[in-house]
Amino acid sequence: MIDMVVTIIWPCSILSSFQMNMEADLWKETGLVLSAAMGIQILYWILNHFLYMGFQKDERISCQYATMVTNASFIGMPIAGAKCPQAWAGIYFMFSYIRWSRL
């Protein structure tokens, strides 16, 4: 399954993303996605100060990282592309959301 995602689905997703037109509405929607991503990351950052207080330091650091950084991009991008009416839009917005969490 992993090999199929990496060798077939991701390259096809990348190629299909070149078919989109950058219009004003797309920039507005991207701003909304980035704002939502930033808000969610701030919420996670606040929650991380309280949720893992009882954990040992090594476990706490791992749990905080797992809370802040999503691993949804691996299998989530093909799913987002399949569920959106325009496949490139799902992939584009998912990528916009995930990139913010990696900063």
FENVENQUI-V672602 format. One record per backbone hydrogen bond with DSSP energy under -0.5 kcal/mol. NH is the residue of the N-H (numbers start at 1). CO is the residue of the C=O. If there is no record, write none. Layout:
nh-><NH;NH>
co-><CO;CO>
This chain:
nh-><5;6;7;8;9;10;12;13;14;15;16;17;18;18;19;20;23;27;28;29;30;31;32;33;34;35;36;37;38;39;40;41;42;43;44;45;46;47;48;49;49;50;51;52;53;55;60;61;62;63;64;65;66;67;68;69;70;74;76;77;79;80;81;82;83;84;87;89;90;91;92;93;94;95;96;97;98;99;100;101;102;102;103>
co-><1;2;3;4;4;5;8;9;10;11;12;13;14;15;16;17;21;23;24;25;26;27;28;29;30;31;32;33;34;35;36;37;38;39;40;41;42;43;44;45;46;47;47;48;50;52;56;57;58;59;60;61;62;63;64;65;68;71;72;73;75;76;77;78;79;80;85;86;86;87;88;89;90;91;92;93;94;95;96;97;98;99;100>
